[in-house]
């Protein structure tokens, strides 16, 4: 049996998996093997057997490296013994803490513990408290836990803070040299009401030039982006901290920024009526929505207004309303922005880009950081206007870099894998959707299916399956296009305040404008080995990256991994807040929609609260259910009741597990959309009479009880089955079929 090296990923049930470095299938480690190791450890193991499905199982041979990060958990006192129960259940073991190593913590508090003795086959791990975070109910504690649980860097180094403090408070005259002065152009920022940093400003005006066949008629669109690269130089402390974070992390009521506040909310933020340095993408857009020409240049701007999405949408909806009256000077420019948006949108539709209508939610918290309500976030024309302008600038940046044959980071989104494409085709056929996918599907095919099914009652289910079939977008040095947006080349240029890849793109463009080449510094190779992605080749080891291509691949993998880490941390905090919120609704009933179906039950999203929970399969009644992977549904073998994605149900909140971030529901009453597979009953008029699946199940159970009771009576009388004993429905159908067959044979003989 072969030996493999990799990193351990624990499971809350006690077992674990070894994620091999060379991309081989994950190696299962039993709970016994996990006694001496912990989540995150690096080790070597031997494959000892394969299960019935061909999955390898392993035995630990050697622990190569112990994870050094502190573990977050709650300090408990049980029978005189102090221990820490890890918040991350993947660790699987409680950590013993000697009485003299609890610092000033008290029982029940959240602490960070450092291991002093690793676990063994016969002993638990031992540690000491290094930091006391506070009580579990303290406001913002869920965020403090998440940033440590997912190892999100949340403290700037002393060198970084010192460098930021030395930066000027405003743009100086020396900073404006060799820049285009656009301070008289009516550029404006358009963001959400709660936005604090403004990294993009826009302006649009009609434009005509030339005569005859070569004449141009359309719009001139300016997208000005904060010039972070002017202040954050390669190799400096600010740059090192920004690269380590790679992205800002957004939580309800709090942001862990990529850059110190002096930059993110001050010097680099395009605040109104303040001179700011920027990189400008200056585009000519035709009436058909195509980019006719573009250019990049450094500039100095002065935002004329800080507008919100709702404010701009109100102006566009009524140019004579109160919002328009307050912004009278800007109304013509906003109307021009709306005109170019409609042209870009028409080009997007012709291009065949995928555009799903999904519902996003916004968590509204009270002063204590607890959920007050969850509301749907509605997208209006102002949101879409800014989105299309940013897409246009990003495409121009990618085209400029690709045309100059310069290495950089691209935002790549590949189409479905063959396995996912096959599964999606089978799913569409099972639903009777005649539109299929070709062997090499295009974004237009996806969009055609989405458009054709948007009015179906199960549209949400279909669109969800379309989304799941596509791969996750990543940063990489190799341009492979963006499948979802239907672009041949795409990158991120528009958010350098909160995304490190955008900062790198700015540096590359600046170097190209100066006829130079930007080289990645060696410090960016000092990052952990990135994890292997399913279905992809083994990632490049940063220590062995020698060529420029390999270096950009390492940087792309690092930024992609940190982006996923930020998403996981944000979801963890939101899940904790939702669990805390639902504890106040225990026992209450809500209507909801089945959002996903699995082998172990149904995930249901509540209509009123936008919270998702699980109805375990054991809560579906006394029936055996089979999971249909193609149709994505559970089907009862006896009653034929089907539970599919998109079905309407009535549930009761039965249990909330705050530590496990889980909400359990109990099915109370099925909705009208759930129908058994058998023929429905009919009333006297011939119309289908509504009959609940639970009523059908009760009827079958009643008939079964009658059959069993009559059998017992007949056996007690010693005369076998009574002639008058009722038969079960299945037996009755078999008897009728047999008599019908005998009668038919008699007619043939006659």
TIVEX-684793 format. One record per residue (C-alpha): y negated, z negated, x negated. Coordinates in pm, whole numbers, plus 50000, padded with zeros to 5 digits. Layout:
BEGIN
> Y,Z,X
> Y,Z,X $
...
This chain:
BEGIN
> Y,Z,X
> 50000,50000,50000 $
> 49650,50089,49875 $
> 49372,49847,49788 $
> 49015,49881,49918 $
> 48680,49714,49851 $
> 48411,49654,50106 $
> 48199,49411,50307 $
> 48338,49177,50572 $
> 48208,49199,50927 $
> 48310,48894,51128 $
> 48387,48878,51500 $
> 48303,48595,51738 $
> 48674,48561,51831 $
> 48769,48459,51476 $
> 48909,48778,51326 $
> 48712,49029,51123 $
> 48696,49376,50971 $
> 48652,49501,50618 $
> 48408,49794,50606 $
> 48532,49999,50304 $
> 48281,50141,50058 $
> 48461,50475,50038 $
> 48435,50555,50408 $
> 48798,50487,50502 $
> 48877,50339,50846 $
> 48783,49974,50895 $
> 49050,49726,50788 $
> 49149,49457,51040 $
> 49160,49101,50906 $
> 49338,48838,51113 $
> 49185,48499,51192 $
> 49408,48344,50925 $
> 49277,48587,50662 $
> 48920,48503,50768 $
> 48963,48131,50691 $
> 48857,48169,50329 $
> 48588,48436,50378 $
> 48268,48466,50580 $
> 48069,48740,50743 $
> 47882,48942,50480 $
> 48112,48856,50187 $
> 48223,49136,49958 $
> 48594,49145,49875 $
> 48900,49346,49780 $
> 49193,49367,50021 $
> 49531,49539,50043 $
> 49657,49735,50341 $
> 49981,49562,50446 $
> 50068,49737,50774 $
> 49952,49973,51050 $
> 49954,49887,51419 $
> 50093,50107,51699 $
> 49771,50312,51710 $
> 49771,50373,51335 $
> 49495,50124,51254 $
> 49529,49946,50918 $
> 49561,49571,50880 $
> 49480,49398,50553 $
> 49531,49093,50334 $
> 49251,48947,50122 $
> 49321,48974,49748 $
> 48994,48871,49586 $
> 48645,48765,49692 $
> 48407,48971,49478 $
> 48072,48837,49595 $
> 47955,48566,49832 $
> 47656,48628,50058 $
> 47367,48421,49930 $
> 47139,48432,50236 $
> 47072,48107,50430 $
> 47258,48070,50760 $
> 47066,47978,51075 $
> 47218,47741,51328 $
> 47186,47418,51526 $
> 47248,47085,51357 $
> 47502,46880,51554 $
> 47644,46529,51518 $
> 48004,46508,51639 $
> 48206,46185,51595 $
> 47986,46080,51307 $
> 48018,46417,51129 $
> 47714,46638,51072 $
> 47770,47010,51104 $
> 47577,47331,51169 $
> 47696,47575,51436 $
> 47577,47922,51318 $
> 47355,48113,51559 $
> 47525,48434,51446 $
> 47871,48400,51598 $
> 48014,48649,51348 $
> 48040,48365,51096 $
> 48320,48211,51302 $
> 48317,47868,51129 $
> 48096,47563,51157 $
> 47941,47439,50832 $
> 47987,47076,50731 $
> 47671,46900,50609 $
> 47685,46569,50417 $
> 47467,46297,50563 $
> 47240,46299,50258 $
> 47187,46679,50285 $
> 47035,46706,50634 $
> 46678,46672,50499 $
> 46456,46537,50779 $
> 46637,46723,51056 $
> 46764,46557,51372 $
> 47057,46646,51593 $
> 46994,46951,51810 $
> 46730,47109,51587 $
> 46750,47463,51451 $
> 46788,47466,51073 $
> 46857,47698,50781 $
> 47154,47591,50572 $
> 47259,47702,50224 $
> 47626,47691,50125 $
> 47719,47452,49844 $
> 48096,47495,49882 $
> 48252,47815,50019 $
> 48535,47798,50272 $
> 48901,47803,50166 $
> 49231,47842,50346 $
> 49240,47468,50408 $
> 48876,47356,50426 $
> 48554,47441,50607 $
> 48240,47553,50425 $
> 47995,47283,50315 $
> 47618,47327,50293 $
> 47279,47161,50280 $
> 46975,47202,50503 $
> 46697,47398,50329 $
> 46454,47449,50618 $
> 46394,47286,50956 $
> 46271,47544,51208 $
> 46224,47308,51502 $
> 46361,47249,51850 $
> 46551,47524,52028 $
> 46299,47518,52315 $
> 45991,47554,52094 $
> 45779,47862,52183 $
> 45871,48156,51961 $
> 46185,47989,51825 $
> 46400,48286,51932 $
> 46189,48510,51704 $
> 46215,48268,51410 $
> 46593,48274,51456 $
> 46613,48653,51484 $
> 46410,48733,51172 $
> 46640,48509,50967 $
> 46958,48607,51145 $
> 46897,48977,51073 $
> 46734,48910,50734 $
> 46402,49065,50833 $
> 46144,49004,50557 $
> 45867,48804,50727 $
> 45670,48650,50440 $
> 45454,48853,50205 $
> 45473,48770,49836 $
> 45187,48581,49673 $
> 45106,48892,49467 $
> 45079,49104,49782 $
> 44849,48856,49957 $
> 44635,48831,49646 $
> 44604,49210,49620 $
> 44518,49240,49991 $
> 44249,48971,49958 $
> 44078,49171,49682 $
> 44046,49482,49898 $
> 43697,49554,50041 $
> 43617,49464,50400 $
> 43476,49808,50477 $
> 43484,50165,50348 $
> 43266,50202,50039 $
> 43066,50506,49932 $
> 43297,50564,49636 $
> 43593,50590,49876 $
> 43428,50877,50063 $
> 43409,51111,49765 $
> 43588,51447,49801 $
> 43644,51393,50173 $
> 43536,51596,50474 $
> 43280,51402,50679 $
> 43390,51403,51045 $
> 43193,51101,51161 $
> 42993,51312,51405 $
> 43313,51448,51572 $
> 43402,51266,51895 $
> 43745,51147,51783 $
> 43891,50873,52005 $
> 44197,50649,51994 $
> 44424,50628,52301 $
> 44676,50341,52302 $
> 44825,50073,52524 $
> 44623,49779,52652 $
> 44801,49538,52415 $
> 44775,49755,52099 $
> 44615,49590,51796 $
> 44641,49858,51527 $
> 44516,50211,51582 $
> 44658,50463,51338 $
> 44577,50791,51518 $
> 44266,50949,51674 $
> 44240,51286,51851 $
> 43980,51546,51940 $
> 44003,51886,52108 $
> 43763,52170,52181 $
> 43808,52531,52301 $
> 43808,52784,52019 $
> 43769,53160,51994 $
> 43757,53384,51691 $
> 43801,53751,51604 $
> 43802,54060,51822 $
> 44050,54303,51959 $
> 44425,54256,51918 $
> 44382,54000,51642 $
> 44144,53784,51845 $
> 44236,53419,51888 $
> 44174,53224,52205 $
> 44288,52868,52254 $
> 44193,52523,52126 $
> 44114,52347,51803 $
> 44308,52019,51795 $
> 44229,51750,51538 $
> 44474,51464,51476 $
> 44329,51207,51235 $
> 44573,50953,51087 $
> 44479,50637,50896 $
> 44491,50705,50521 $
> 44704,50410,50415 $
> 44802,50584,50090 $
> 44444,50540,49961 $
> 44494,50162,49948 $
> 44871,50125,49898 $
> 44960,50275,49558 $
> 45316,50330,49426 $
> 45461,50038,49232 $
> 45196,49784,49333 $
> 45287,49458,49516 $
> 45160,49596,49849 $
> 45388,49897,49810 $
> 45693,49695,49706 $
> 45667,49464,50008 $
> 45604,49757,50243 $
> 45909,49941,50110 $
> 46128,49632,50145 $
> 46032,49607,50514 $
> 46019,49987,50573 $
> 45891,49930,50927 $
> 45701,49688,51146 $
> 45917,49487,51385 $
> 45792,49442,51741 $
> 45883,49139,51952 $
> 45734,49023,52283 $
> 45399,48862,52194 $
> 45451,48897,51817 $
> 45471,49163,51546 $
> 45616,49134,51196 $
> 45389,49394,51029 $
> 45480,49621,50740 $
> 45138,49563,50584 $
> 44916,49251,50569 $
> 44679,49204,50860 $
> 44374,49292,50652 $
> 44511,49645,50627 $
> 44710,49687,50950 $
> 44443,49548,51185 $
> 44137,49596,50968 $
> 44076,49840,50687 $
> 44336,50099,50793 $
> 44304,50057,51170 $
> 44084,50322,51332 $
> 43869,50067,51514 $
> 43583,50202,51726 $
> 43241,50252,51567 $
> 43381,50181,51220 $
> 43397,50425,50928 $
> 43757,50483,50828 $
> 43945,50697,50576 $
> 44198,50934,50726 $
> 44427,51229,50667 $
> 44354,51505,50920 $
> 44585,51770,51060 $
> 44348,52041,51187 $
> 44530,52286,51417 $
> 44457,52599,51618 $
> 44672,52605,51934 $
> 44708,52926,52137 $
> 44696,52943,52516 $
> 45076,52969,52509 $
> 45100,52637,52323 $
> 45198,52779,51983 $
> 45045,52660,51656 $
> 44846,52958,51528 $
> 44723,52794,51206 $
> 44680,52449,51053 $
> 44541,52272,50750 $
> 44552,51921,50604 $
> 44263,51746,50432 $
> 44137,51393,50358 $
> 43838,51291,50568 $
> 43617,51005,50675 $
> 43588,50950,51050 $
> 43428,50714,51298 $
> 43618,50660,51622 $
> 43380,50704,51916 $
> 43584,50492,52157 $
> 43899,50284,52196 $
> 44061,50417,52514 $
> 44375,50304,52696 $
> 44642,50517,52858 $
> 44558,50394,53206 $
> 44188,50454,53152 $
> 44242,50815,53037 $
> 44488,50881,53321 $
> 44227,50757,53572 $
> 43963,50988,53421 $
> 44196,51288,53437 $
> 44290,51209,53797 $
> 43926,51172,53912 $
> 43642,51302,53695 $
> 43390,51149,53936 $
> 43542,50803,53948 $
> 43413,50479,53792 $
> 43623,50521,53474 $
> 43477,50869,53420 $
> 43126,50738,53481 $
> 43167,50478,53206 $
> 43289,50745,52961 $
> 43062,51027,53078 $
> 43006,51171,52728 $
> 43378,51184,52653 $
> 43503,51336,52980 $
> 43473,51703,52862 $
> 43671,51624,52546 $
> 43942,51445,52748 $
> 43970,51745,52980 $
> 44013,51973,52677 $
> 44285,51741,52545 $
> 44458,51768,52881 $
> 44436,52147,52870 $
> 44594,52171,52525 $
> 44858,51919,52635 $
> 44961,52144,52925 $
> 44985,52439,52687 $
> 45199,52239,52442 $
> 45415,52115,52729 $
> 45481,52470,52848 $
> 45584,52564,52494 $
> 45815,52260,52484 $
> 45987,52381,52801 $
> 46024,52734,52664 $
> 46163,52590,52342 $
> 46431,52409,52541 $
> 46361,52059,52410 $
> 46557,51780,52576 $
> 46344,51565,52805 $
> 46511,51291,53010 $
> 46333,51078,53266 $
> 46430,50727,53160 $
> 46286,50399,53284 $
> 46138,50179,53010 $
> 46059,49816,53079 $
> 45793,49579,52954 $
> 45845,49205,52919 $
> 45546,48999,53030 $
> 45551,48648,52882 $
> 45360,48333,52970 $
> 45165,48112,52728 $
> 45487,47942,52614 $
> 45652,48271,52521 $
> 45894,48269,52816 $
> 45945,48567,53044 $
> 45709,48565,53340 $
> 45826,48901,53475 $
> 45981,49229,53367 $
> 45806,49539,53491 $
> 45879,49911,53454 $
> 45658,50088,53204 $
> 45534,50402,53377 $
> 45446,50706,53166 $
> 45143,50903,53275 $
> 44972,51218,53146 $
> 44781,51017,52885 $
> 45108,50900,52726 $
> 45244,51255,52724 $
> 44914,51395,52595 $
> 44922,51175,52284 $
> 45294,51236,52238 $
> 45252,51615,52231 $
> 44956,51592,51992 $
> 45156,51373,51753 $
> 45458,51605,51774 $
> 45239,51902,51685 $
> 45099,51721,51378 $
> 45446,51609,51266 $
> 45582,51964,51291 $
> 45289,52098,51085 $
> 45355,51833,50818 $
> 45723,51930,50797 $
> 45637,52299,50782 $
> 45376,52239,50509 $
> 45621,52041,50292 $
> 45911,52280,50348 $
> 45687,52580,50272 $
> 45577,52418,49947 $
> 45941,52347,49853 $
> 45861,51983,49782 $
> 46109,51697,49822 $
> 46027,51456,50104 $
> 46176,51268,50398 $
> 46259,51454,50718 $
> 46334,51305,51055 $
> 46671,51461,51132 $
> 46848,51453,51468 $
> 47176,51643,51471 $
> 47362,51774,51773 $
> 47682,51625,51914 $
> 47993,51590,51702 $
> 48297,51799,51814 $
> 48463,51483,51950 $
> 48159,51382,52156 $
> 48107,51738,52278 $
> 48467,51760,52398 $
> 48442,51423,52575 $
> 48116,51529,52744 $
> 48267,51859,52862 $
> 48563,51676,53015 $
> 48325,51435,53188 $
> 48114,51717,53336 $
> 48427,51898,53461 $
> 48556,51577,53621 $
> 48230,51552,53819 $
> 48257,51913,53931 $
> 47952,52027,53732 $
> 48009,52391,53656 $
> 47763,52403,53366 $
> 47946,52348,53039 $
> 47858,52343,52670 $
> 47926,52609,52412 $
> 48108,52537,52086 $
> 47770,52510,51915 $
> 47547,52371,52192 $
> 47172,52415,52186 $
> 46908,52171,52315 $
> 46838,52420,52595 $
> 47192,52375,52729 $
> 47141,51999,52747 $
> 46806,52041,52919 $
> 46954,52290,53167 $
> 47221,52037,53268 $
> 46961,51761,53296 $
> 46735,51977,53514 $
> 47021,52095,53736 $
> 47142,51740,53803 $
> 46811,51553,53831 $
> 46830,51536,54214 $
> 47190,51412,54231 $
> 47252,51049,54325 $
> 47440,51004,53997 $
> 47166,51167,53787 $
> 47105,50850,53585 $
> 47474,50831,53499 $
> 47485,51197,53389 $
> 47169,51172,53179 $
> 47301,50857,53013 $
> 47620,51038,52914 $
> 47415,51329,52778 $
> 47214,51088,52563 $
> 47523,50906,52436 $
> 47682,51231,52323 $
> 47400,51301,52076 $
> 47381,51147,51730 $
> 47127,50893,51613 $
> 46814,51022,51441 $
> 46784,50931,51071 $
> 46556,50979,50771 $
> 46699,51205,50502 $
> 46583,51425,50220 $
> 46776,51727,50351 $
> 46613,51916,50636 $
> 46865,51977,50915 $
> 46620,52009,51206 $
> 46566,51796,51513 $
> 46814,51875,51791 $
> 46652,51680,52074 $
> 46304,51823,52017 $
> 46437,52170,51927 $
> 46247,52190,51598 $
> 46368,52366,51283 $
> 46187,52108,51069 $
> 46042,51774,51171 $
> 45906,51469,50990 $
> 45701,51156,51059 $
> 45334,51177,50957 $
> 45144,50992,51229 $
> 45218,50617,51182 $
> 45179,50511,50816 $
> 45057,50163,50919 $
> 45395,50073,51067 $
> 45647,50319,50909 $
> 45706,50362,50537 $
> 45844,50720,50568 $
> 45505,50828,50707 $
> 45333,50674,50405 $
> 45561,50873,50174 $
> 45485,51194,50366 $
> 45111,51128,50320 $
> 45162,51090,49945 $
> 45359,51414,49927 $
> 45094,51609,50122 $
> 44814,51466,49905 $
> 45002,51564,49590 $
> 45055,51917,49721 $
> 44685,51950,49811 $
> 44607,51862,49448 $
> 44868,52106,49314 $
> 45081,51817,49191 $
> 45426,51680,49271 $
> 45497,51328,49395 $
> 45781,51154,49209 $
> 45964,50853,49350 $
> 45942,50552,49120 $
> 46258,50381,48996 $
> 46176,50056,49180 $
> 46274,50223,49507 $
> 46632,50250,49380 $
> 46662,49872,49358 $
> 46802,49834,49710 $
> 47143,49723,49845 $
> 47418,49978,49889 $
> 47363,50131,50236 $
> 47642,50102,50490 $
> 47854,50404,50567 $
> 47777,50573,50899 $
> 48071,50676,51121 $
> 48169,51038,51074 $
> 47947,51080,50767 $
> 48017,51104,50396 $
> 47995,50800,50174 $
> 47626,50721,50099 $
> 47487,50758,49749 $
> 47494,50445,49536 $
> 47127,50366,49452 $
> 47222,50256,49100 $
> 47371,50598,49023 $
> 47101,50815,49186 $
> 46993,51039,48900 $
> 46847,51354,49057 $
> 46536,51377,49272 $
> 46746,51488,49571 $
> 46969,51180,49542 $
> 46666,50951,49511 $
> 46517,51082,49836 $
> 46857,51035,50002 $
> 46863,50671,49891 $
> 46512,50612,50025 $
> 46601,50781,50355 $
> 46916,50568,50395 $
> 46716,50252,50319 $
> 46446,50334,50577 $
> 46706,50431,50840 $
> 46902,50107,50787 $
> 46588,49893,50815 $
> 46485,50080,51129 $
> 46821,49992,51287 $
> 46786,49632,51167 $
> 46445,49606,51335 $
> 46588,49744,51660 $
> 46877,49496,51652 $
> 46644,49202,51593 $
> 46415,49312,51879 $
> 46709,49354,52117 $
> 46845,49012,52019 $
> 46515,48842,52106 $
> 46486,49030,52434 $
> 46846,48937,52524 $
> 46773,48568,52450 $
> 46458,48575,52664 $
> 46642,48744,52950 $
> 46923,48487,52936 $
> 46671,48205,52941 $
> 46497,48375,53232 $
> 46820,48420,53431 $
> 46915,48053,53394 $
> 46648,47990,53656 $
> 46826,48230,53895 $
> 47182,48091,53877 $
> 47359,48130,54212 $
> 47107,48381,54348 $
> 47212,48721,54482 $
> 47061,49056,54380 $
> 47124,49422,54443 $
> 47187,49638,54141 $
> 47327,49956,53995 $
> 47636,49994,53776 $
> 47490,50102,53440 $
> 47816,50127,53243 $
> 48191,50098,53302 $
> 48437,49962,53045 $
> 48801,49860,53033 $
> 48702,49497,53091 $
> 48449,49534,53373 $
> 48118,49668,53497 $
> 47771,49631,53352 $
> 47518,49601,53633 $
> 47139,49630,53607 $
> 46947,49436,53870 $
> 46693,49638,54067 $
> 46424,49374,54096 $
> 46450,49204,53757 $
> 46562,49490,53527 $
> 46819,49260,53368 $
> 47173,49370,53281 $
> 47488,49158,53311 $
> 47866,49190,53325 $
> 48096,49177,53624 $
> 48427,49101,53455 $
> 48730,49291,53583 $
> 48883,48962,53702 $
> 48590,48928,53945 $
> 48677,49253,54126 $
> 48944,49097,54347 $
> 49325,49080,54353 $
> 49383,49437,54244 $
> 49495,49615,53927 $
> 49229,49854,53798 $
> 49278,50143,53560 $
> 48994,50271,53341 $
> 48939,50648,53366 $
> 48771,50737,53036 $
> 48688,51092,53146 $
> 48522,50995,53475 $
> 48390,50668,53333 $
> 48518,50464,53627 $
> 48755,50184,53724 $
> 49001,50270,54000 $
> 49219,50032,54199 $
> 49585,50137,54202 $
> 49660,50005,54551 $
> 49334,50037,54743 $
> 49190,50335,54557 $
> 48851,50165,54528 $
> 48641,50326,54256 $
> 48363,50172,54053 $
> 48164,50435,53863 $
> 47832,50442,53680 $
> 47548,50471,53929 $
> 47728,50286,54211 $
> 47527,50037,54417 $
> 47654,49677,54427 $
> 47551,49331,54537 $
> 47606,49058,54278 $
> 47552,48687,54227 $
> 47441,48533,53896 $
> 47741,48316,53807 $
> 47703,48223,53438 $
> 47452,48249,53154 $
> 47561,48206,52790 $
> 47241,48155,52589 $
> 47418,48134,52252 $
> 47623,48447,52315 $
> 47331,48635,52479 $
> 47551,48711,52781 $
> 47490,48712,53156 $
> 47785,48714,53396 $
> 47774,48832,53756 $
> 48016,48790,54044 $
> 48062,49077,54287 $
> 47949,48968,54632 $
> 47945,49283,54840 $
> 47997,49646,54748 $
> 47725,49893,54833 $
> 47757,50190,55063 $
> 47815,50432,54778 $
> 48148,50272,54685 $
> 48428,50446,54877 $
> 48806,50414,54859 $
> 49003,50721,54761 $
> 49202,50713,55088 $
> 49091,50876,55413 $
> 48819,50675,55594 $
> 48867,50532,55942 $
> 48693,50706,56235 $
> 48538,50569,56551 $
> 48575,50701,56908 $
> 48316,50973,56853 $
> 48504,51109,56552 $
> 48241,50990,56304 $
> 48347,50808,55991 $
> 48322,50436,56059 $
> 48187,50228,55772 $
> 48457,50005,55637 $
> 48415,49776,55341 $
> 48672,49801,55062 $
> 48719,49425,55084 $
> 48815,49465,55454 $
> 49076,49728,55359 $
> 49221,49499,55094 $
> 49244,49215,55346 $
> 49418,49448,55595 $
> 49680,49552,55337 $
> 49739,49191,55240 $
> 49783,49095,55607 $
> 50041,49371,55661 $
> 50228,49264,55349 $
> 50244,48905,55474 $
> 50384,49021,55809 $
> 50656,49226,55638 $
> 50757,48933,55415 $
> 50760,48690,55711 $
> 50978,48920,55923 $
> 51218,48967,55632 $
> 51258,48592,55596 $
> 51324,48553,55970 $
> 51586,48826,55966 $
> 51758,48676,55663 $
> 51761,48331,55826 $
> 51927,48482,56138 $
> 52207,48632,55926 $
> 52177,48977,56079 $
> 51992,49163,55801 $
> 51669,49344,55885 $
> 51573,49319,56251 $
> 51524,49649,56431 $
> 51188,49529,56551 $
> 51069,49410,56211 $
> 50751,49585,56107 $
> 50756,49805,55800 $
> 50504,49820,55519 $
> 50264,50118,55535 $
> 50438,50291,55243 $
> 50785,50240,55393 $
> 50666,50364,55732 $
> 50533,50687,55579 $
> 50864,50746,55395 $
> 51066,50691,55716 $
> 50846,50932,55911 $
> 50876,51196,55640 $
> 51257,51160,55632 $
> 51286,51198,56010 $
> 51056,51500,56004 $
> 51272,51661,55735 $
> 51594,51599,55933 $
> 51442,51749,56246 $
> 51337,52057,56051 $
> 51687,52105,55914 $
> 51830,52079,56268 $
> 51597,52353,56391 $
> 51708,52578,56106 $
> 52076,52525,56190 $
> 52008,52608,56552 $
